[in-house]
Amino acid sequence: MKLVDSSVAPSPERDGCLRAAAAIAADRGGAVHEIWFDIPARCGDAISRAGNPWLVLMLPLAMAAGEDIALPLPVDPHLAENLRGRMRFWHAAFPELRPAGIDAPLLEDAPGPGARRAMFFSGGVDSTFTLLRHDRSAAGCGGGPVDDLLFVAGFGIPLSDRAETELAGRHLARVAAAHGKELVQVFANLRGLDTAYRRNWLLFYGCALGALGHLLDRRYGEIVISAGLGYADRPVTGSHPVTDPLLGSRRLRFVQDGSSFTRLEKTKAIAEAGAPLAALRVCWEGRRHDNCSRCRKCLLTMATLDLLGFRGRAPSFDWSGYDPVALARVYVHSEVQDIFFGEVLAEARRRGRADIAAPVAEALRRSRRARAVLARTSRLPFLWRFEHQIGRAFLSRQG
């Protein structure tokens, strides 16, 4: 797999943005992927011309394809060493992912770090919790308060939905201003391409975040990634306490924050802080700027707030139709979601909230049966592509 071209030029689609783009060619099949990030022009001086961002971005593509990486741009030797460790970690968890060789010239100098700190921010539970910990003090993990909130349009809300993308940007800009931060909104086409990122985003999204961080390594010396799981939770996903720091170079450090806390504990801290409840945005299935209040993530977050004594007190949700019994019909599609639902189930039972415990237990029971069926059907040709749809259809037919 080769980096055949890279460039930085005015974005052809967005005024006030520069497009950092790369053409990446597979060794087998001849496919060439044109991948780009549209970055605010005010950050133009911070855009890296080294190979670091593209090396990080190519890592999942090469491993999934079983190919080595070749690029003509120089890369940081510390980063290259870290990425070799990341590949070994992934290979131990997923033997089918073969570590890729890296063929690139090495940067001899070690430039100083950028002056600012940033964190990735979507407005969800994890990133809101991290923002609170890095707001006006160094309470969180890392070097101190953050200066910028990085939001990537195209990672959650599709770029094709321009209205929702614009509304999300405005919403998050208000949150940033309320905390005295600067919102840096970036647009990326990565999830719209037929690559390993689209097929296994949950595992590979950390490299997408890392690539963007290295694109702006003249601006930042440290970037914080909000933990999605705790230290006690073992699934290997795109963000992990072991692999996140392995995105770093001599110039740029990556820090994971929040692994010492469960999602339920994070939600409690946000609710007790009060104001952040008005801005909380967890909706993922709807791919929207606000909360649909009906999907899996919305319902579970609302049930968690209800359980903690904050029912109806989060104005970012529509509570008019809320009923925890709806959780019984939710498809819990992964081991990660199992953890979140399990936390709520245990706390509901501890508090004697059978109205929440019963539907959550039912959702877990039925979903695990559905996933057991999917584990068999996914081995059949072509059916793996429709795993989520099959799971929901199977679940709807269970009693």
N, C-alpha and C positions, 0 to 999 in steps of 0.2 A: 504494500500500500504506500502510495507516494503523494507527497504534497507537490503538486505540479505548478501551482501559482498562488500568490497571495497579493492583496492590494488593500489600500486605504484611499477612499475617494468619496466625494459627496454622494449621499444616498439618492438613488433615482426615484425613490418613493416618498421620502419624508424631508421636508424642509427643516433645516437646522440640525441635521444629523449627518454623520460620516459613516460610511459602510466599510467595515473591516471584513474582508471576504477571503475565502480560500477555495481552491479547487483540489479535491482529493480523489485520486484514481485508485481503484482496486486492481490488484495484480491479476486476478481471475475474473473473467467476464467483461472486463473493460468498462465497467460503470464509473462515471465521474460525478461526484456530488459537489454542487456549488453551495457552500455553507456560508452564511453571513450573519453579522451582528450590526444593527444600526445603533450607533452610540451618539449621544448629544455632542454637538460640535464644540461646546464649551469644554468638553473633556478631550478634545482632539490632541492636545500636547501630551496627554497621558497614554495614548495608544502605543502599545509595544510593536516594534518592527522585528523582534526576535522570533524564534521558532517555538518558544515556550507554550503559547496558547494553543497552537495547532498540534503540537505533540500531545498535550493533554486531551484535546478533542479527538484525536485519532486513536487513542488507546483502546476504547471499547470497540471501535470499528474493526481494528486490526485483530483483536483477540477473538471477536465473534466470527471473523472470516478465516481465522487461522493463518494470517499473513504477518509479515514483519513490517516495520515502519521505516520509511526513508524520507528525509526532508533536507533541503539544502540550507535552510536557515539555522544559525547557531542556537543551541539550547543550553540552559544552565546545567552544569554537571550534577549539582545537588538535586535538582528536580529529576533528572534522568535516573539517578540512583533511587530516589523516593518512588518513582513510578515503577521501577523494577520490583520494589518491595510490595507495592500495591497489586501488581500483577500476580505475584506469588500468593498473596493473601486470597485474591479472587480464585486462583487456580485450585487452592486447597479446598475452597468451598464449592467450586463448580469445576470439576476436572475437565469438562469439555472446553473450557476457555483456556487456550494455550497461551502462555506468556509470549509476547512478541519481542523480537529483536529490535533495537533502536540504532539506526544508522544516521547520524547527524553530527556536524561539527560542534565543538563545545565552546561556550563563551569563556574566554580566559579571565576577563575582569569580573569583579563582584561589585556592581554599582550599589549605592546606598538605597535604603527603602524609601518609598513614598511617605509623605508627611501625614496622610490621612488614614483613618480606619473606616471600614464599611461593614455592613452586614446585609445578607440577602433577606428581603422582606416581601411577604405576600399578603400580610394582614391576618394570617391564620393563627392558631393557638401557639404553635412552636415559635414562630418569629415574633409574635407580640410579646410572649414571655421573655424572649431574649432582649427585645427592645427595652422592656421595663428594667431588666438587669443591667443594661448598658446605657441607661438614659442619662442621669446626672451624676452618677458615681461609678466607680470601678467594681461594682458588686458582682458583676458577672465574670466569667472566665475570659482571660485575654489581657490586653494591655491597657484597658480603660474604656471610657465612653466612646461610642462610635460617632462619626461625623456624617456619614452618608448611608442612606437606605437604597439598596440595589433591587429594582423590580424588573423582571424580564417578561415582557409581553411575548406570547408565543409558547411559553413553557406550560402555562395553565390555560388561559383564554386563547383560542386560536387567533392568529393574525387576521384571518378572513373576517372575523367579527369585529370590525373597526369600531362600532358603537360601544360594545362592551369593553374593548381595550381602552378607549378614550375615557369612559366612565371610571374604570379601575384606576387609571393613572391619576385622575382628578381626586378620587377618594383617597388614594395612598399619599398624594401630595399634601392633602389636608392633615393626615395623620403625622407625616414627617414634620410639617410646620408646627403642629401642636407640641412636638417634642424637641423643637429646635434643631432638626436635622435637614439635610438636603436630599431630596429624592432624585436619584439618577435612574431614569427609565430607559431601558434598552429593549430593542426589538430583535428577535431571532427567528430564523426559519427552520431551525434544526428539527423540531418535532413534526414538521410537515413533510419531511423527506422520508422515503422508504429505506431506512437504515436500522442498525441495531438499536439506536436510541428510541425509535418509535416502537420497536418490537419488545424492548425490555427497559423501558424508561425507569422503572422502580430501582433497577440495579445500576444503571449507567448515568443517572442525572447528575451525580456528584461531579463527574468529569465535565459536564456541560457548564456547571457553576464554576469549576476550576478554570476552564478555558477562558471564560469571561473575566475572571479575576486577573489572570495573567495578561489579558489584553489591556488591562488598566493598571499594570504594575508600576507605572511611573507616577501614579496618583496615590496608590495605597501601599502601606507597609504591612497591613494586617487586615484579613477579612474573616468575619465570623459567620459560621454556618450553624443554624439552629438544629439541634438534634431532634430527630423524629422519634427515636426510641431511647430507652434507658440502658444503663450498663448491664442490667440484669436480663435484658432481652437480647436473644442471640441471633435473630435473622440477619444475614448480610444483605444490606440494601445500599443504595447509592451514597448515602451519608452514614458513616460509621466512625466510632471513636478511634479506630485503628487507621482507617484509610483517609479520613479528612486531612489530618496533618501531613499525610504523604503527598498532598497536592502542592506543598510549599517548595520554594527555591531559596537561594541565598538572599534574594531581594524581597520576597513576599511570603508572609506566614499565613497559614490557614488554621483557625481555631474552631473547634466544635464546642458549642455551649448548650447546656441543659440536660446532659445525659444522666445527671444525678437525680432527675425528677421524672415522675410518671406524667402521662398526659392529664390525668385527673388532678394531680397536684398543680400542674401549670394552669389548668382551667380555673382552679380555685384561686390561685394568686391573681389572675387577670380579673376575675369577678370581684375580688376584695379590693382591687385597685380602683374599681368603679368606672371611670371614664373610658378605659379601653373597650368596655363591652359595647359601646355605641359604634365602634369601628371594626369589631371582630368580623372577619370574612373567612369562612371555612369551606364554603361550597365549592366542590371540585367537579362533581358529575355534571352540574349545570354549565360549567365553563363560563361563569358570569362574574360580574364585578361585585355582586351582592350575594345574599343567601337566599336560596329558593325555599328553605325551611321544610323541605320534603324529602331530600335525598339522604343517603346513608350517613354522610358526614354531618349534615345539618341536624338530622334527628338524634344522632348519638351525642352531639355537642349540646343540644337543647335538653336531652335527658340528663346529661351530666350536670348542667346548670340547675335543673329541677332538683336533682338529687342533693346538690350542695346548698339548696335553699334560695336559689336565684331565679326561680321560674318567673317568666314574664318581665324580668328586669334587664334583659339584653335587647335594646331596641333595634339591633341589627338583624333580628329574626322576627318573623311573623308568627306570633303565638296564638293567633285566633283559631287555627285548626290543629294545634298541637295535641297529640294524644300518644303516650308512650306505647300503647298497644300496637301502633304502626311499626314499631321496631321488629315485631315478630315476622314481618314479611320482607325484611331486609336481607339481601344476599351478602354475607360476609365472605369476601372472595379470596382472602389471602391470610397467611400466617400473621402478618403485621396487623391486619384488622382484627384478627383473633385476639391479639394482645390488648388492643384498645377496648374491645367489647368485654373481654374477661375482667379488665380493671373495673369497669362500670358494674358488671354483674357481682363481683366480690363486694364492692362498696354498697350496692343496693341491698344485698343480703345482710351485710353488717348493720345497716341502718334500719332493717325491717321494712324496706320499700318493695313489697311484692309486686306492686303495680309496674315497677320498672324491671325488677329481677326476672319476672316470668317471661315477658316478651323478649328480653335480651337472651335468656337461656334458650328460648324456642328458636330464635334466629341462629344462634350458634349450632344447635342440634341439627337443624335442617340444612344449614350451609355446609357443615362438615360432611353430611351425607352427599350433598351435591358435589362437593370437591372430590370425594372419593370416587364418584362416577367419572368425573372429569379426568382424574388421574389415569383412568383406563382409556377413555376416548381420545385423550390428547396424543396418544401414541399412534392413532390412526391417521393416514395421510390427509392433509388439508383441514381436518377438524380442529387442530390446535389454534388455527387462525380465528375461530369463533368461540373460544373457550368462555369468555364472559357471557355472551348471548346464550350459549347452551346452559350455563350454570343458572342464569336467571329463569330460563324456560323450565328447567328441571325443578327448580325451587317452587315455582308457581303451581306445580302439579302435585306437590307433596301435601299431605294432610298434617 
